[in-house]
């Protein structure tokens, strides 16, 4: 069976990491994957070796190191180009499955809707860096910006997380528009963890059985 590319999206605090951990344990025993297929669990930024270094640059909370909005966009794009070349495409060519915490539409939401960079410019850059790879399924874990901040109150925020509620609201509205446009599976992330996991599993079974 051909490998699949699955992406989990949403603003910080929506539970992506928790759900990816749960789904990555379940998928290999789900009967969906080929007998010789492996599951590659990855993330953006930082999915590749170079990406890990770029992640440190992108999320550094030192105000003196803050990049311009355009530089930030290009750093994310460099991370993605390497991620696709070194991790995603090689896995899919071997019919492995890829489960990623974020992909290109995060850039559209954060740098486009959040930073107000022209959406067409972002789409043109992404058409190059994604190298023809598009998710077979994107799942959007939806929470409010207020809930996001509440959930993260005891954590030290990175630079993007420190932007404040107005920025996060813009990003969240961007995600909702993208989800509607691209027909993503939208799941309320205010439910309990097991309910969300079961809904994701049902979605995967429905789409790939």
Backbone torsions as a table, in degrees:
resi	resn	phi	psi	omega
1	UNK	NA	140.3	-178.1
2	UNK	-65.7	142.3	177.4
3	UNK	-65.8	154.9	-179.8
4	UNK	-122.6	151.5	-179.7
5	UNK	-115.5	111.7	-175.9
6	UNK	-117.1	133.4	-178.5
7	UNK	-123.5	137.5	173.1
8	UNK	-108.9	124.7	-178.5
9	UNK	-120.0	165.1	177.0
10	UNK	149.0	161.7	178.9
11	UNK	-71.6	163.7	-177.7
12	UNK	-59.5	138.8	179.7
13	UNK	93.7	-1.8	-177.0
14	UNK	-78.7	-11.8	177.4
15	UNK	100.6	19.2	-178.8
16	UNK	-57.0	-48.7	-176.2
17	UNK	-60.7	-44.6	179.5
18	UNK	-60.4	-45.6	-177.0
19	UNK	-71.4	-36.9	177.6
20	UNK	-64.5	-40.3	177.0
21	UNK	-61.0	-43.0	-179.0
22	UNK	-67.6	-46.6	-177.5
23	UNK	-67.8	-33.9	-179.5
24	UNK	-68.3	-25.1	175.0
25	UNK	-77.7	-34.0	-174.5
26	UNK	-82.6	-40.3	-171.8
27	UNK	-54.9	-46.0	-178.0
28	UNK	-62.5	-19.9	179.7
29	UNK	-107.0	6.7	-173.4
30	UNK	-79.4	-17.2	-175.0
31	UNK	87.2	-2.3	-179.5
32	UNK	-82.6	-34.1	-175.5
33	UNK	-84.8	151.6	176.6
34	UNK	-64.5	159.0	-175.7
35	UNK	-58.3	-36.5	-177.6
36	UNK	-102.3	7.9	-178.4
37	UNK	-81.3	145.6	175.0
38	UNK	-111.9	160.0	176.2
39	UNK	-104.9	126.0	176.6
40	UNK	-105.4	114.8	178.2
41	UNK	-99.1	125.7	-173.9
42	UNK	-145.3	-176.6	-177.1
43	UNK	-157.6	164.6	172.2
44	UNK	-132.8	140.6	-10.2
45	UNK	-74.3	160.3	172.6
46	UNK	105.3	18.8	-178.6
47	UNK	-76.9	-24.8	179.9
48	UNK	-108.5	174.6	178.7
49	UNK	-64.4	-45.9	175.9
50	UNK	-64.4	-37.9	-179.6
51	UNK	-60.0	-33.7	178.9
52	UNK	-63.5	-37.7	177.5
53	UNK	-70.7	-39.8	178.0
54	UNK	-65.4	-37.1	178.7
55	UNK	-58.3	-42.3	179.0
56	UNK	-62.1	-38.5	177.8
57	UNK	-67.6	-45.7	-175.0
58	UNK	-65.5	-42.0	-171.8
59	UNK	-98.2	1.7	178.8
60	UNK	-58.1	125.2	-175.1
61	UNK	-88.1	4.3	177.1
62	UNK	-71.8	116.7	-175.1
63	UNK	-60.4	-27.7	179.7
64	UNK	-70.1	-21.0	-179.2
65	UNK	-99.9	7.9	-175.2
66	UNK	-66.1	121.8	178.9
67	UNK	-78.2	159.8	171.5
68	UNK	-66.9	165.0	-179.5
69	UNK	-59.3	-40.2	-179.9
70	UNK	-68.3	-42.4	177.8
71	UNK	-62.0	-40.6	178.0
72	UNK	-59.7	-46.1	177.9
73	UNK	-57.1	-44.5	-176.7
74	UNK	-72.2	-30.4	175.0
75	UNK	-66.0	-44.5	176.0
76	UNK	-61.3	-39.0	-179.2
77	UNK	-67.1	-39.4	176.8
78	UNK	-63.4	-43.6	176.6
79	UNK	-57.4	-44.3	-176.7
80	UNK	-69.2	-40.3	179.0
81	UNK	-58.9	-43.2	178.9
82	UNK	-70.0	-39.2	179.5
83	UNK	-60.6	-45.9	178.9
84	UNK	-65.3	-47.0	-175.3
85	UNK	-66.0	-40.7	-171.5
86	UNK	-98.2	-24.5	-173.5
87	UNK	-119.5	-58.5	-169.7
88	UNK	-70.4	-56.5	-177.3
89	UNK	-60.9	-46.1	178.2
90	UNK	-59.0	-38.5	180.0
91	UNK	-65.7	-47.3	-177.5
92	UNK	-65.6	-33.8	178.7
93	UNK	-66.3	-25.3	177.1
94	UNK	-91.6	9.4	-176.9
95	UNK	63.2	24.4	171.5
96	UNK	-81.6	163.9	177.8
97	UNK	-101.5	144.3	179.3
98	UNK	-119.4	126.7	177.3
99	UNK	-118.7	111.0	-171.9
100	UNK	-117.7	135.1	171.1
101	UNK	-83.8	95.5	-177.9
102	UNK	83.5	151.5	170.8
103	UNK	-153.3	-150.8	-168.7
104	UNK	-59.1	-33.6	-176.3
105	UNK	-70.4	-17.9	172.1
106	UNK	-63.8	-38.1	178.1
107	UNK	-66.0	-40.7	177.8
108	UNK	-61.4	-40.7	-179.0
109	UNK	-71.8	-49.0	-174.1
110	UNK	-78.8	-49.8	-176.6
111	UNK	-85.2	-30.5	178.3
112	UNK	-79.3	-69.6	-178.0
113	UNK	-72.8	-35.0	-178.9
114	UNK	-77.0	-47.8	-176.6
115	UNK	-94.3	-6.0	-180.0
116	UNK	65.9	27.8	171.7
117	UNK	-76.8	140.2	-177.8
118	UNK	-50.1	125.4	-175.2
119	UNK	-63.7	-35.8	-179.4
120	UNK	-67.2	-35.7	176.0
121	UNK	-61.8	-45.8	179.5
122	UNK	-62.1	-45.2	-179.4
123	UNK	-62.3	-37.8	179.1
124	UNK	-66.8	-41.2	177.6
125	UNK	-64.7	-43.6	-177.6
126	UNK	-66.2	-31.3	178.3
127	UNK	-63.5	-24.7	176.8
128	UNK	-85.1	-51.4	-171.2
129	UNK	-73.0	-25.9	-180.0
130	UNK	-77.5	-16.2	172.2
131	UNK	52.2	38.2	176.4
132	UNK	85.6	-2.5	-179.9
133	UNK	-88.3	125.8	176.8
134	UNK	-132.3	143.8	179.0
135	UNK	-59.9	141.7	171.5
136	UNK	-76.1	-25.2	179.3
137	UNK	-155.3	132.4	173.4
138	UNK	-119.9	130.6	178.4
139	UNK	-112.9	126.9	-178.7
140	UNK	-106.0	114.5	176.7
141	UNK	-89.8	110.3	-168.6
142	UNK	-100.4	124.7	169.3
143	UNK	-137.7	167.3	177.1
144	UNK	-81.0	161.2	175.8
145	UNK	-61.9	-36.8	179.3
146	UNK	-63.4	-42.3	178.6
147	UNK	-66.2	-38.3	178.1
148	UNK	-58.0	-48.2	-178.9
149	UNK	-65.6	-39.9	179.4
150	UNK	-62.2	-42.4	-178.6
151	UNK	-68.0	-25.6	-174.4
152	UNK	-104.0	13.5	-172.2
153	UNK	-65.5	-23.5	-178.8
154	UNK	-100.0	9.0	-179.3
155	UNK	-109.6	149.3	173.7
156	UNK	-76.9	118.8	-174.9
157	UNK	-76.7	147.5	170.1
158	UNK	-82.7	-176.1	-173.4
159	UNK	-62.7	-41.3	-179.6
160	UNK	-68.9	-39.8	-179.6
161	UNK	-68.2	-17.9	-177.4
162	UNK	-86.6	1.7	-172.3
163	UNK	-71.4	-19.0	176.6
164	UNK	99.5	170.8	-169.4
165	UNK	-71.3	-35.5	-178.7
166	UNK	-64.3	-42.2	176.1
167	UNK	-61.2	-45.6	-177.8
168	UNK	-64.3	-36.6	177.4
169	UNK	-63.7	-40.9	177.7
170	UNK	-63.5	-43.5	178.2
171	UNK	-61.8	-44.9	-177.9
172	UNK	-63.7	-40.8	176.6
173	UNK	-64.3	-37.0	175.8
174	UNK	-61.1	-45.7	178.2
175	UNK	-58.7	-42.2	-178.6
176	UNK	-63.5	-40.8	178.6
177	UNK	-65.8	-42.8	179.1
178	UNK	-64.6	-42.7	-179.8
179	UNK	-59.5	-41.3	179.4
180	UNK	-68.9	-43.7	-178.2
181	UNK	-63.9	-39.4	-173.6
182	UNK	-100.9	5.2	175.5
183	UNK	59.3	46.0	176.2
184	UNK	-70.5	160.8	168.5
185	UNK	-81.8	118.8	-179.0
186	UNK	-104.4	126.3	-179.1
187	UNK	-125.3	130.4	176.9
188	UNK	-68.1	121.0	-179.0
189	UNK	-89.9	12.1	174.4
190	UNK	-89.1	-6.5	177.4
191	UNK	-76.3	170.8	177.9
192	UNK	-72.0	158.7	-171.9
193	UNK	-55.6	-42.3	-176.0
194	UNK	-70.4	-36.4	177.3
195	UNK	-63.3	-43.3	178.5
196	UNK	-63.4	-46.0	179.7
197	UNK	-58.4	-44.9	-179.8
198	UNK	-63.8	-37.0	179.4
199	UNK	-67.8	-38.7	176.6
200	UNK	-65.0	-44.5	179.9
201	UNK	-61.6	-43.0	178.1
202	UNK	-61.6	-38.7	178.6
203	UNK	-64.8	-43.4	178.9
204	UNK	-64.6	-42.9	178.5
205	UNK	-62.8	-41.8	-179.7
206	UNK	-64.6	-39.4	-174.8
207	UNK	-83.0	-29.5	-169.6
208	UNK	-121.6	0.1	178.1
209	UNK	-70.0	NA	NA
